[in-house]
Amino acid sequence: MENRNWLLLLHQIPPKPGYFRAKVLRRLAQVGALPVKNSAYLLPDTEDALEDFAWICQEIGKEGGTAWLYRAEVLAGMSSDEIESAFRELHRTGYESLIQQGRALLQEAELTPDEHLAASRRLSRRNEELRRIDFFECPQRREMEQLMNEIEKQSHGREGHAGRPERVQPGRIWVTRKGVRVDRIASAWLIRRFIDAESVFRFVEGGTYSHQPQEIRFDMFEGEFTHQGESCTFEVLISDYNLRGDGALVAVSEIVHDIDLKDGRYQRAETTGLARLIDGLCSQTLIDELRVDRGALIFDSLYRGFC
């Protein structure tokens, strides 16, 4: 096979702030970059990949690090065929995990229609995210596509699957991790204000929590609603419940995004002030229920300010 061109990113990341290295690694994984050496990553030479790597380089520079971006043709070491195989292997375990979840969903008979829909859409989102960065068609991809078709047919066979309702059945139990901060406080406000006015919140230890079928998880591992790609939980909830037509909510979501993800995407003037308010609120109390209740007053006022 004729050698193709690749984009090669090299970086040096400062030790502080501590969260930044993890953020860069997470972002590299999100764009599908292949690690080839310590601090060296490859992507196929495409316009989208160039934009992704350029953004990462810019963010590294803002935090005092250094990044280099090259366009290169492999001359020694791995061939292009071997690199493509490495990309396929990179995503194999991701597809295998989704396939296992999909098979379990097909066999699950006790879920309500709403629960089945939430689980199938969550699985579909994760599959689409993986497909987007599966540049060379991992062999497990076709099996996952067939599985998603079966799940879709099963969903159409259940009652109440015309689409995600704008409101869920009231009084559901919504579960999130203890120690809520901006994304979870904002998400709790959004749930109670626009999705489930009678919602009940539980705050749990993420490492020991055991999920119950009647509970809806948000902003936690394997939650029905949690970070997806470059979106925080608040943004995912707005999108999944078809609330993006509310311009005031979108404005709030942009502020929450920048505080939570710290990527400075939207640069709204209100961001610093809200971040200070949430920091002050969290320093006043360790009780999550109080953080959510008091945070609701803050987000009500912010929302009204944009109406």
C-alpha distance (Angstrom), angle and dihedral (degrees) to the residues before:
residue distance angle dihedral
M1 . . .
E2 3.78 . .
N3 3.79 114.2 .
R4 3.80 115.3 -104.2
N5 3.79 129.0 -152.4
W6 3.78 120.9 -100.6
L7 3.78 136.7 -165.7
L8 3.79 113.5 -124.9
L9 3.81 121.7 -162.7
L10 3.81 121.5 -167.2
H11 3.78 121.9 -177.1
Q12 3.78 146.0 -180.0
I13 3.80 113.2 -158.3
P14 3.83 122.6 -163.5
P15 3.83 115.3 -120.8
K16 3.82 92.3 -120.0
P17 2.95 137.2 94.4
G18 3.78 87.8 40.8
Y19 3.79 96.2 -148.8
F20 3.79 93.9 57.1
R21 3.81 98.5 75.7
A22 3.80 90.0 52.5
K23 3.80 89.7 48.0
V24 3.82 92.1 53.0
L25 3.80 92.5 47.3
R26 3.80 90.5 48.7
R27 3.79 91.1 49.7
L28 3.82 92.0 48.7
A29 3.79 89.1 52.1
Q30 3.82 90.9 48.5
V31 3.81 92.3 55.9
G32 3.81 91.0 46.9
A33 3.81 98.2 -113.7
L34 3.79 116.4 172.8
P35 3.83 114.6 -132.3
V36 3.80 108.9 -136.7
K37 3.81 100.9 165.6
N38 3.77 136.3 -4.4
S39 3.82 105.5 -58.4
A40 3.83 92.6 -2.2
Y41 3.82 122.3 111.5
L42 3.81 136.1 176.2
L43 3.79 134.6 -150.6
P44 3.81 130.4 171.6
D45 3.80 111.6 -93.6
T46 3.81 101.4 -100.5
E47 3.80 133.8 132.6
D48 3.79 92.5 -110.3
A49 3.80 92.7 49.4
L50 3.79 91.1 48.0
E51 3.80 90.1 53.2
D52 3.82 91.6 48.2
F53 3.81 93.5 50.0
A54 3.81 92.6 43.4
W55 3.81 90.3 54.5
I56 3.81 91.6 50.0
C57 3.81 91.0 48.9
Q58 3.79 89.9 51.4
E59 3.79 92.8 50.8
I60 3.80 92.2 48.4
G61 3.79 89.7 52.2
K62 3.81 92.2 50.4
E63 3.81 89.9 58.1
G64 3.80 93.4 50.7
G65 3.79 97.7 -96.9
T66 3.79 130.3 120.8
A67 3.78 128.9 -121.9
W68 3.79 132.8 -179.2
L69 3.79 124.7 -161.0
Y70 3.82 121.8 -162.3
R71 3.76 137.2 178.1
A72 3.79 107.4 -140.9
E73 3.78 146.0 167.5
V74 3.78 115.4 -141.4
L75 3.79 108.7 -112.7
A76 3.81 101.0 167.8
G77 3.78 138.6 8.4
M78 3.82 110.9 30.6
S79 3.80 119.7 25.3
S80 3.79 121.4 -136.4
D81 3.81 88.6 -103.4
E82 3.79 90.6 54.2
I83 3.80 91.9 48.0
E84 3.80 91.1 51.3
S85 3.80 89.4 50.3
A86 3.80 89.3 50.8
F87 3.81 89.9 53.2
R88 3.81 90.2 51.9
E89 3.80 91.1 49.3
L90 3.81 89.9 48.5
H91 3.81 90.0 63.6
R92 3.81 99.5 35.6
T93 3.81 95.8 91.9
G94 3.80 90.9 46.2
Y95 3.79 91.8 56.2
E96 3.80 92.1 43.3
S97 3.80 90.1 54.6
L98 3.82 91.5 49.8
I99 3.80 91.3 46.7
Q100 3.80 90.3 53.3
Q101 3.81 90.7 50.1
G102 3.79 91.5 47.1
R103 3.79 93.6 51.6
A104 3.79 90.2 49.5
L105 3.81 90.4 50.5
L106 3.81 91.9 52.2
Q107 3.80 90.1 53.7
E108 3.82 95.1 44.6
A109 3.79 107.7 106.1
E110 3.82 101.7 167.5
L111 3.81 99.4 65.9
T112 3.78 118.5 109.4
P113 3.83 116.6 -124.6
D114 3.82 90.9 -101.3
E115 3.81 91.9 48.9
H116 3.79 91.8 47.9
L117 3.80 91.0 49.1
A118 3.80 92.3 49.6
A119 3.81 91.6 49.2
S120 3.81 94.2 46.4
R121 3.81 93.3 48.0
R122 3.78 91.3 48.0
L123 3.80 89.4 51.6
S124 3.80 91.0 46.6
R125 3.82 91.9 52.1
R126 3.79 91.7 51.6
N127 3.79 91.2 47.0
E128 3.81 91.3 51.4
E129 3.79 91.3 49.3
L130 3.80 90.0 52.6
R131 3.80 93.2 45.2
R132 3.80 90.0 53.0
I133 3.81 91.8 61.2
D134 3.82 96.9 34.2
F135 3.78 93.0 101.6
F136 3.82 98.1 170.2
E137 3.83 102.8 35.1
C138 3.76 108.5 -103.9
P139 3.85 109.5 -134.8
Q140 3.81 91.6 -117.3
R141 3.80 90.7 59.0
R142 3.82 94.4 82.5
E143 3.79 92.0 49.8
M144 3.80 89.8 52.3
E145 3.81 91.5 49.7
Q146 3.80 90.9 52.9
L147 3.79 90.0 47.9
M148 3.82 92.1 51.3
N149 3.82 89.4 51.8
E150 3.80 89.7 54.6
I151 3.80 91.3 48.2
E152 3.81 90.8 49.6
K153 3.80 91.4 51.7
Q154 3.80 89.8 48.9
S155 3.80 90.5 50.1
H156 3.80 92.3 52.1
G157 3.78 88.4 53.1
R158 3.80 92.6 59.8
E159 3.78 125.0 80.6
G160 3.76 121.2 -103.8
H161 3.80 98.5 26.5
A162 3.78 101.3 126.6
G163 3.80 87.2 116.6
R164 3.78 140.9 -57.8
P165 3.82 108.7 -48.3
E166 3.77 118.6 -121.7
R167 3.82 86.8 -127.3
V168 3.79 128.8 32.7
Q169 3.78 123.7 -140.4
P170 3.83 101.4 -68.9
G171 3.76 122.2 -107.7
R172 3.80 98.1 34.1
I173 3.80 120.4 159.1
W174 3.81 111.2 -112.4
V175 3.80 115.5 -163.8
T176 3.79 129.4 -160.7
R177 3.79 139.5 156.7
K178 3.78 122.7 -77.5
G179 3.79 119.6 -104.0
V180 3.80 96.1 50.0
R181 3.78 118.6 -158.4
V182 3.77 135.1 171.1
D183 3.83 103.0 -43.3
R184 3.80 95.1 42.2
I185 3.81 93.9 41.8
A186 3.80 90.8 49.2
S187 3.81 92.1 44.7
A188 3.81 91.8 50.9
W189 3.82 89.4 51.4
L190 3.81 90.8 49.1
I191 3.81 92.6 48.5
R192 3.79 94.1 50.5
R193 3.81 95.1 39.0
F194 3.82 101.5 43.9
I195 3.81 111.4 8.3
D196 3.82 114.0 31.6
A197 3.81 115.1 8.1
E198 3.81 91.4 -174.4
S199 3.80 95.3 47.4
V200 3.80 120.2 148.5
F201 3.81 117.5 -148.7
R202 3.79 127.3 -147.7
F203 3.79 122.2 -169.6
V204 3.80 113.7 -155.4
E205 3.78 143.4 172.8
G206 3.79 104.0 -96.5
G207 3.80 95.2 -145.8
T208 3.80 96.8 52.5
Y209 3.80 102.8 30.6
S210 3.80 117.1 119.1
H211 3.79 113.6 -154.5
Q212 3.80 118.6 -124.2
P213 3.84 119.6 -154.7
Q214 3.81 94.2 -121.9
E215 3.82 93.0 54.8
I216 3.80 127.5 89.5
R217 3.81 115.0 -148.7
F218 3.79 123.0 -149.2
D219 3.79 132.0 -175.1
M220 3.77 93.7 2.6
F221 3.80 138.4 99.8
E222 3.82 112.8 -63.7
G223 3.80 89.5 -2.4
E224 3.77 122.1 161.1
F225 3.80 85.8 -120.5
T226 3.78 119.7 28.1
H227 3.80 141.2 119.9
Q228 3.79 112.1 -37.0
G229 3.79 119.0 -171.5
E230 3.80 106.2 -50.0
S231 3.82 95.0 -15.9
C232 3.79 125.5 100.5
T233 3.81 120.6 -137.5
F234 3.80 93.1 -96.1
E235 3.82 89.9 57.3
V236 3.82 92.3 46.6
L237 3.81 91.3 53.0
I238 3.80 91.7 49.9
S239 3.80 91.3 50.1
D240 3.80 97.2 44.4
Y241 3.80 93.6 47.8
N242 3.82 93.2 46.9
L243 3.80 94.5 -116.7
R244 3.80 98.0 134.6
G245 3.80 90.3 102.3
D246 3.81 88.2 74.1
G247 3.80 103.7 87.7
A248 3.80 93.2 -165.6
L249 3.81 90.9 55.8
V250 3.79 90.9 49.0
A251 3.81 89.9 52.5
V252 3.81 90.6 51.4
S253 3.80 90.2 47.4
E254 3.80 91.5 55.2
I255 3.80 90.9 54.2
V256 3.81 92.8 46.9
H257 3.81 89.6 47.9
D258 3.80 93.9 55.1
I259 3.81 93.7 46.0
D260 3.80 94.3 46.4
L261 3.80 101.1 39.2
K262 3.81 96.4 31.1
D263 3.79 92.4 -146.5
G264 3.81 97.9 123.7
R265 3.79 92.2 -134.2
Y266 3.80 99.3 147.9
Q267 3.82 103.5 26.3
R268 3.81 94.9 -156.7
A269 3.79 115.5 179.4
E270 3.82 91.8 -127.8
T271 3.81 95.1 57.6
T272 3.81 99.1 88.3
G273 3.80 92.8 45.9
L274 3.81 94.0 50.2
A275 3.80 90.9 46.5
R276 3.82 89.2 55.1
L277 3.81 91.5 48.2
I278 3.81 92.6 51.0
D279 3.82 91.4 46.1
G280 3.80 89.5 51.3
L281 3.80 92.0 47.1
C282 3.81 92.3 50.8
S283 3.80 92.2 47.6
Q284 3.82 90.4 53.8
T285 3.79 96.3 57.8
L286 3.78 141.2 15.7
I287 3.82 91.4 -161.2
D288 3.79 109.3 106.5
E289 3.80 94.7 -156.5
L290 3.81 89.8 57.8
R291 3.80 92.2 45.9
V292 3.81 89.8 54.3
D293 3.82 94.4 45.4
R294 3.80 94.7 46.5
G295 3.77 91.9 40.6
A296 3.80 89.3 55.8
L297 3.81 89.3 63.6
I298 3.80 90.1 52.9
F299 3.79 94.1 48.4
D300 3.80 93.1 43.8
S301 3.81 89.1 56.2
L302 3.81 93.4 44.3
Y303 3.80 91.5 49.2
R304 3.81 92.5 48.9
G305 3.76 89.3 50.8
F306 3.80 89.8 62.3
C307 3.82 96.0 44.2
